Amino acid sequence: MSESFFEKEKNVRQYLEMTADYDGQWFLEQFLKHIPKEYRALELGIGPGKDLENIRQHYDVVGSDYSFVFAELYKRSHPEVKIMVLDAVSIKVKEQFDCIYTNKVLHHLPTEDLIQSLQRQSEVLSQDGLVFHTFWRGSGQDKYDDLLFNYYETNELKKFFEQHYTILCIEYYKELKENDSILVVAQKTTK
């Protein structure tokens, strides 16, 4: 992912306008269905913070974003919530979490970085920790300005996740059109 795309305030404002109608209810319903209520969660890539806002009503959650602009915007309006500026690949935190989740974030990473991120997430998770991630379905990649979009099919995602996790759920869902997205819920493999 380009380091600069969401560091530019005009790109952040454009993204906020583009996602203004997103309410996050489907994502929250799936999260409630798959993640135990006592789990402490870390969101990578909060963006406008809509999923964080929904999930924090039910869970102890820490938000993070690579973009200082997104992190600061959310922090200003929600000073009571712990927000960090984190890279989704290196995830430089000292604490552990029971769940790490993203909503259409990891597809911005080059595939090699996605694989590294999944490994690092397994190191940050508690023993029975879960990951909860969504991706755009398809093949190949697109670039919008400096922003990368990788598309995946379930067989590719299984290969990446199964290196460090047991997949509990991998299914298609509709975000814009039928079966255009994939949800992956997986549990850290204890070695």
C-alpha positions as CSV (number, residue, x, y, z in Angstrom):
1,M,0.0,0.0,0.0
2,S,1.3,3.4,-0.7
3,E,2.4,5.1,2.4
4,S,1.0,8.4,1.3
5,F,-2.5,7.9,-0.1
6,F,-4.5,8.3,3.2
7,E,-1.9,10.7,4.6
8,K,-3.3,13.3,2.2
9,E,-6.3,15.0,3.8
10,K,-8.1,15.4,0.4
11,N,-8.0,11.6,-0.1
12,V,-9.4,11.1,3.4
13,R,-12.2,13.6,2.9
14,Q,-13.0,11.9,-0.5
15,Y,-13.1,8.5,1.2
16,L,-15.3,9.8,4.0
17,E,-17.8,11.2,1.4
18,M,-17.7,7.9,-0.6
19,T,-18.5,5.8,2.5
20,A,-21.0,8.1,4.1
21,D,-23.9,5.7,3.5
22,Y,-22.1,2.7,5.0
23,D,-23.7,1.7,8.4
24,G,-21.7,-1.4,9.1
25,Q,-24.7,-3.5,10.4
26,W,-24.0,-6.6,8.4
27,F,-20.3,-6.5,9.6
28,L,-21.4,-6.1,13.2
29,E,-24.0,-8.9,13.0
30,Q,-21.3,-11.3,11.6
31,F,-18.8,-10.2,14.3
32,L,-21.3,-10.8,17.1
33,K,-22.1,-14.2,15.5
34,H,-18.4,-15.4,15.4
35,I,-16.5,-13.5,18.1
36,P,-17.1,-14.3,21.8
37,K,-18.2,-11.2,23.8
38,E,-15.4,-11.4,26.3
39,Y,-12.7,-11.2,23.6
40,R,-10.6,-8.1,23.5
41,A,-10.2,-6.9,19.9
42,L,-7.8,-4.9,17.7
43,E,-9.1,-3.3,14.5
44,L,-6.4,-2.7,11.8
45,G,-7.4,0.1,9.5
46,I,-10.3,2.0,11.2
47,G,-10.7,4.4,8.4
48,P,-13.8,6.6,9.3
49,G,-14.3,4.4,12.4
50,K,-17.9,3.1,11.7
51,D,-17.1,-0.5,12.4
52,L,-15.1,0.5,15.5
53,E,-18.0,2.6,16.7
54,N,-20.4,-0.4,16.3
55,I,-18.1,-3.0,17.8
56,R,-17.1,-1.0,20.8
57,Q,-20.7,-1.0,22.0
58,H,-20.3,-4.7,22.6
59,Y,-16.5,-5.4,23.0
60,D,-13.4,-4.0,24.6
61,V,-11.7,-2.8,21.4
62,V,-8.6,-0.8,20.4
63,G,-8.6,1.0,17.0
64,S,-5.7,1.6,14.7
65,D,-4.9,2.9,11.3
66,Y,-1.8,3.4,9.3
67,S,-3.1,6.9,8.4
68,F,-2.3,9.5,11.1
69,V,-5.2,11.5,9.6
70,F,-7.8,8.8,10.1
71,A,-6.5,8.0,13.6
72,E,-6.5,11.7,14.6
73,L,-10.0,12.4,13.2
74,Y,-11.5,9.5,15.2
75,K,-9.5,10.3,18.4
76,R,-10.7,14.0,18.3
77,S,-14.3,12.9,18.4
78,H,-13.9,9.9,20.7
79,P,-11.1,10.7,23.2
80,E,-12.2,7.8,25.4
81,V,-11.2,5.2,22.8
82,K,-7.7,3.9,22.6
83,I,-6.4,4.6,19.1
84,M,-2.9,3.8,17.7
85,V,-1.1,4.5,14.5
86,L,-0.1,1.0,13.3
87,D,1.3,-0.5,10.1
88,A,-0.9,-3.6,9.3
89,V,2.2,-5.6,8.4
90,S,4.6,-5.1,11.3
91,I,1.8,-4.4,13.9
92,K,4.2,-3.0,16.5
93,V,2.4,-3.6,19.8
94,K,3.5,-5.1,23.0
95,E,0.1,-6.3,24.2
96,Q,-1.8,-9.3,23.0
97,F,-5.4,-9.5,21.7
98,D,-8.0,-12.2,21.5
99,C,-9.2,-11.0,18.1
100,I,-7.8,-8.9,15.2
101,Y,-10.2,-7.7,12.6
102,T,-10.3,-5.7,9.4
103,N,-13.0,-4.7,6.9
104,K,-11.7,-4.5,3.4
105,V,-8.2,-3.3,4.5
106,L,-5.8,-6.2,3.9
107,H,-6.5,-6.2,0.2
108,H,-4.6,-2.9,-0.1
109,L,-1.4,-4.8,0.8
110,P,0.8,-6.5,-1.8
111,T,0.3,-10.3,-1.4
112,E,3.7,-10.8,0.2
113,D,2.8,-8.2,2.8
114,L,-0.6,-9.8,3.4
115,I,1.2,-13.1,4.2
116,Q,3.6,-11.3,6.6
117,S,0.7,-9.5,8.2
118,L,-1.2,-12.8,8.8
119,Q,2.0,-14.3,10.4
120,R,2.5,-11.2,12.6
121,Q,-1.2,-11.2,13.6
122,S,-0.8,-14.8,14.9
123,E,2.1,-13.6,17.1
124,V,0.0,-10.8,18.5
125,L,-3.0,-13.0,19.2
126,S,-3.7,-14.8,22.5
127,Q,-3.6,-18.7,22.5
128,D,-7.1,-19.2,21.1
129,G,-7.2,-15.9,19.2
130,L,-9.3,-15.3,16.2
131,V,-8.9,-13.2,13.1
132,F,-12.0,-11.8,11.3
133,H,-11.3,-10.3,7.8
134,T,-13.1,-9.3,4.7
135,F,-11.8,-9.1,1.2
136,W,-13.1,-8.2,-2.3
137,R,-13.5,-11.3,-4.4
138,G,-12.0,-11.7,-7.8
139,S,-8.6,-12.0,-9.4
140,G,-5.8,-9.6,-10.3
141,Q,-5.4,-6.1,-9.0
142,D,-6.3,-2.5,-9.6
143,K,-4.7,0.8,-8.6
144,Y,-6.5,4.0,-7.9
145,D,-4.1,6.8,-7.6
146,D,-1.5,5.3,-5.3
147,L,-4.0,2.9,-3.6
148,L,-3.6,-0.8,-4.4
149,F,-6.6,-3.2,-4.6
150,N,-5.9,-7.0,-4.7
151,Y,-8.7,-9.4,-5.4
152,Y,-8.8,-12.9,-4.1
153,E,-10.7,-16.2,-4.4
154,T,-11.3,-18.5,-1.5
155,N,-8.7,-21.0,-2.6
156,E,-5.9,-18.4,-2.5
157,L,-7.0,-17.0,0.9
158,K,-7.2,-20.6,2.4
159,K,-3.6,-21.1,1.3
160,F,-2.5,-17.9,3.0
161,F,-4.5,-18.4,6.2
162,E,-3.8,-22.1,6.7
163,Q,-0.1,-21.4,7.3
164,H,-1.0,-20.0,10.8
165,Y,-4.7,-20.6,11.4
166,T,-7.5,-23.1,11.3
167,I,-10.3,-21.6,9.2
168,L,-13.6,-21.6,11.0
169,C,-15.6,-19.8,8.3
170,I,-14.9,-18.7,4.8
171,E,-17.9,-17.6,2.8
172,Y,-19.1,-15.2,0.1
173,Y,-21.4,-12.3,0.8
174,K,-22.8,-9.4,-1.0
175,E,-21.5,-5.9,-0.4
176,L,-22.4,-4.2,-3.8
177,K,-23.4,-7.2,-5.9
178,E,-24.0,-10.9,-5.2
179,N,-20.9,-12.8,-4.0
180,D,-18.5,-9.9,-4.5
181,S,-16.9,-10.3,-1.1
182,I,-15.4,-12.9,1.1
183,L,-15.5,-13.2,4.9
184,V,-12.7,-15.2,6.7
185,V,-12.9,-16.2,10.3
186,A,-9.9,-18.3,11.5
187,Q,-8.4,-19.4,14.8
188,K,-4.7,-19.2,15.6
189,T,-3.1,-22.6,15.3
190,T,-1.3,-23.7,18.5
191,K,2.0,-25.4,17.6
